[in-house]
């Protein structure tokens, strides 16, 4: 290798390039020493050509494959570290330093190496050029060991789309950071310059997902009472930019404690998938709806009324109940749109059959994208998807309750729950405890 090239390339923003240029000579040196050992051994394996192309590779995976038996050592290390990161490469260094190469490396050798993740991941971390803010956040989270999703080749999914895994990771990090950082940064679920700075500092100082989850504050988490008091006149009037609301996957805002509980629950679902025969589709825990303004609730209520061709609730317009599509549209444009585009809709609060009392108006309800039609259709009846069945057995542990037919109280078992809406879950930690107790649920 050319020393001047190595020195100048250590400042590259691409961590793969930095590693390659920094370690190329050491890898070659390690192989030279290993060749001597191997050539004097009974195996008599010739390893002379295994390093010839290592200097031209910009991929850590390629470097590994040129040093060790192809695929075997790569899979061992990836299975242990989840991604090709600084810790992955530090293990590689240790193996080389100890004279291991090619077929001499086995899982036992890797498992005997004891390296602290904080020491491995500490130091300056360069974000690849061209990343937008969302990608930067994903990069730092993946460096800390969060599961933000993976590409087909096993590398972290850094696509700039803050989906369920990115969102839950960010909220868990902010929850931890809010407690342990003296600045007490707000939990927002948002990716902005302040959040990126905290993420960068944390990653460079060796904070990891494992450390976060093992911290007393996170390990002993229990669902907190909502920060919003349910007062009917306040329903749907809140400012989502206040510290009482947090953004979750799907771009929806929910009450802060509900958001934290959601992130803890998603983490549990991801852990479940590690051993489950039937895997959950984590993307189905994305929010289709969270907080709704009062006006939005009325808008949806009108949509529902006209969808079934009935507006008999208002006698003044009882003559317009025919199922004719054209007349429905006329009624929408003339009545529904007219009042929603002005302040007239405020005058009809008493006519809306109690509408405006939804938990969505307090940010205490989440409609998931479960896609579960229920056994009776339109989300009603018994759950049909694995995700909703999992929620029944786990969501109450995180403070969430199903939207079910409660005429006879809480069902005897989770599987006997008859849903009104399979997708709708309310954050009601006190009530949820009744489900936990009756169903004997455990984390």
N, C-alpha and C positions, 0 to 999 in steps of 0.2 A: 504493500500500500504506500501511497505518497503521504508523508507526514504533514506536509503543508496543506494537503487537501483535507486530511482528518481534522486539523486544528481549525481551519476556516469553516468546516461544515458542522462543527459542534453547536453553532448558533442557529442551525436550521430550525424552522418552526415545526417541521415534521418529526415527531418523536422516533419514527421508524428510521428516518435518515440519520438522525442524531446518533441513535444506537449503532447503526451500521458503521458510520464513520469513526465513532469513538472506539468501538470494540473490534474492528476488523483485524487490526494487527494482533490483538490479544487472541482472537480466535485462531488466526493462522499460527501463532506461536504455540498455542495449546495443542493444535493438531500435529505440529512438528514433533512436540514432545510425546504425544500419544502414539504417533507412528512408530517411534523408537520402541516404545513398550510393546505395541501390537506386533511389530515385526520380529521381536525376540520371543514372542509367546508361541505356544503350541498351535494356536489357531492359524498363524501365518497369514492373516488377512492383510492385503495391500490396501492402504487407505490414502495413497499418495495423491490421487486425483480428487479427493472429496472436498478440497478447499478451493480448487482452481477458480471457481466462478463466484465465490462468496462476496468478493469486493464489488461485483456489479449488481448485487441484489439490493432493492430498496424495501424489501419485505422482511420483517422479523421471522415470519413463518419460513421463508426461503432459507434464511440463515440457519435456522434450527435444522431444517432438512438436509443441509449441506454438512452439518456437524455430526448429526446423529442419523441412525437408521430411519429412513423416510417413513413418516406417518406415526410410527410407534411412539417416539418420544414426544412428538407434537401433541398427540391425543392425550398422553399422560399428563402433560403440563397444562393443557387447556382444560381438561376435566378437573384439575385441582384449582386452577386460578380463574376459570370462567372466561377469561379473555387474554389476549396477548398484550401484556402491559409491562410496566417496570418490574413488577414482582416476577413475572414469567421469565424475563430476561436475566434477572438476578440469579434465579435458580440455574439457568443455563450457564452463567459465569461460574457458579460454584461447581457444577458438574465438570466443566472444562478444567477448572483449577485442580480438581481431584483426579484428572487423567481419564475421565470417562468419555467414551465416544462410541458411535455406531451401536453394535449389538450388545455392548457391555452395560447399557443402561436399562434398568427395569423399574417397575413401579416402586419396589421396595427402596431402591436407591433414592428416588425422588422423595418419598415419604420420610426418609431419615434426615432430610435437610430441614433444619429449623431456622426459618427466617421470619423476623417480625415484619408484618405488612407495613406498619407505620414507618419503619426504617427504609423499607424498599421504596415506598412511594413518595418519600419526602424529597424536596428539591424543586428546582424550577421545572414547570411543566409548560411546554410550548404547544399552543393550539395551532393546528394546521391552517395555513393561509386560506382565505376565502370562506371561512365558516361564518354564518350569521349568528345572531345571539342565541337562538334556539339550539343550534348545533354546538355552540360553545358550552351551553349548559349541559347538553347531553354528553359531551366529551368529558367534562369535569366529573359528572356523576358516574360515568363508566370507569373513569380513572379511580374513583373511590370504591368501585366494586358493586355499584347498584346494577340490577338487571333492568336495563332500559330497552331490552329487546335485542335480537341478533339477526344478522344477515344470513343467507344460506351457507356462507363459508364459516360461520361461527363468530365473525367479528361483530363488535357493537353496532347497533343500528343507529347511526347518527345521520338522520334524514331531515332534521329541522322541524319535524311534526311532533309537537308535544302531546303524544297520545297517553294512554292509561299508564304505561310503565314509567314514562318520563315524568308525568304529573305526580304520581304517587311518590316517586323518588324525591322529587323536589320538595314536596310538602313534608315528608319525613325528615329531610335534611333541615328545612326551615324550623320544624318543630324542635329538633335537637339544638339548632343554632340559637333559637330564641331563648332557650333555657341556659345554655352554657356560655354563650357569648355575652360579654359585659355590655355590649351595645344594645342587647335585647331587640334585635331586628324583628320587624313584624312578619307574621306568617301571612303570605299573600297568594302563593301558588303562581305568582307572576314571574316571568323572566325579564329582568331589566338590568341596568348597569350595576346597581347596588347588589342584586342577587348574584350576578356573575362574579363580582369581586369577592364576595363571601365564599362562593364555590371554589374559586381559584385558590384563595388563601387556605381553605380547608384541605383541598387536594394536595397542595404543595407542602402542607404541614403534616401530611400522613394520616389524615382522618379517613376512615374506611367505613363502608356499610356495616361490616362486622362490629366495629367499635361502636357505631351508633346504636345498633340493635342490642348490644350487650351493656350499654350504659344504663345505670339505674333508672334514669328518667324515662327512657323509652321502654326498657324491659318491664317496668312496673306501671306502664300506662294503663289507665282505665278510662272509659268514656266519660267525658265531662258533661255537666249540665249546659244546655244552650245559653249563649250570652244574650239571647233575645227573649224577652218576655212576650208571651202570646196575648196581645191586646188587639181585639177585633178592629178597632179604629186605625191601628197602625199597619194592619195587614196590607202588604204590597206597596208600602210607602218608604221603604228603607233605601239608604244610599249604599250601593254595592262597593263603593270605593272606601268605605270605612273599614276599620280593623276588625269588624265583626263578620266580614265576608271574605271567603277565599275562593279562588278560581280552581276548578278541577277539570279533568279531561273532558273534552266536549265543548270547552269554552264557557261552561255554565258556572255560576257563582252559588255557593251555599254557605250557610252559617259556619263560622270557624270551627266549632267543636265537631260539627257534622263532617266537615272536610277532613279533619285530622282522623276521625274514626273511619272515614272512607279509605284513607291512605293505609291505615293499619289493616283494614279488612282486605284490601287488594294485596298487600304484602302477604297476608295469610293464604290468599288464593294462589299466589305464585309459589309459596312454600308447599302448598298442597300438591301442585303439579309435579313437583320433584319426585314424588313417590306414587302418585295416583296412576292407576291403569287407564282410567278415562280422564283425559286432560280437559281443564276448563279453558274456554276461549276468553282470555283476560280482556280482550278488547270489548267484550260485551258489558264490562263494568264502566264503560264510558257513559257520561251523563247525556241524555237526550233533552232533559229539562231539569232545572234546579230552581233558583229563585224566580218568581214571577211577580211583576207589578200588578196592582189591582186592575189596571186597564187591560193588561194582557189576559188576566183571568176572565174578565168579561168577554173579551174577544173570543177566547176559546169556548166559552159557554154559548155564545151566539152561534159559533161554528157548529157546535154539537146540536143545537136546537134545529138549525136549518138542515143539517145533514139527515135528520129523520123526518123532515117535512112538517114539523110541529112548532108553532109559536103561540099555542092557545093560552099560554101563561099570561099573555097580555090581551084582554078582551077587545081592546081597540082594534087589534089587527087579526081578530079571529077569522075574518073572511078570507084571509090570505094563506090558508092552510093546505091548499091543493098541492099535490105532489109534482105539479108541473115544474120542470127544471127552469124554464124561462121565468116563471113567476117567482121561484125561489131567488133567482139572481136579481130580479127587480127589487124584491124585498130587501135583499142584502145591500144593494146599492142605495136604496132610498131610505131604509131605516137603520140598518146595522152600521153601514159606513157613515151615514149622516151623523149619528150620535157619537161614534168613536172618533171622528175627525173634528169634533168640537168638544165643548165641556158639558154637553147635554147629558152624557152618559152618567154623570154624577147624580142626576135627578132620579135615576132608576134603580138605585141601590136596593131599595126596599122591595122592588119587584123581581129581584133576581134569585128568589128562593134560597136565600142564605149564601149565595155564591159570593166568594171573596173571603171565605173562612179557610181556604185550603192551606195546608202546611207549606205549599210552595210559596205562599205570600210571606212566610217567615224565613224562607231559606232552609226549612227543615224537612224537605222532601226531595228525593232524587228519582227521576225516571231513568232507569237503565236501558241500554239498547240490547236487551236480552233476546228479543225476537221470539219470545215464548207466547204462542197463541192461547195457551190454556186448553184444557180438555173440552171446554164448551165453546171455544172460539173467542176472538177479540179479547184475549187475556183473561178470560173468566174460567173458573173451574180449577182442576188440579194442574199443577206444574207439569210441563212436558220436557223441558230442557234440563241438561245437567247443571247449568249455571244457576237456574232458579231453585232447583232442588238443593244445591250447595248453599245458596243464600238462606234457605229455610233453616238449615242445620247450623249456620254460622253467623248470619247477620245480626241476630239478637245479642250475640256476644260482643258486638261492636256498637250496640245501641239502636239498631235498626229493626223496625217491625213491618210485617207485610200488610198490604192493603187487601184485607180478606173479609169474608162474610162473618161478622162477629155477633150475629144474633144469638148464638149459643155459647159465646165466650171463646176463649182460646181452645183450639182443637186438642184432642187427647195426645196426638203425636204430630210432628211436622208434616208427615206425608198425608195427613187428613185435612190439611189446610185447603179451604175452598177460596180461591182468589176472586176479587173483583177486578183487579189489575195486577198481572204478574210482574209488571215492570216497575210499579210504584212502591217505593220503600220510604217510610217515615223515620226521621231521627227522633226517637222518644226513649231515651236511656232508662228512665224510671219504669215505663211500661214494658220495655224490652226485657227487663229483669224478670218479669212474670213469665215470659216465654222461656227464658233460661232455666228458671226454677222448675216449671212444669215439665219441660222437655228434658231436663237434666243435661243441658248442653255444656260442653267443656272445650277449652282451647287446646 
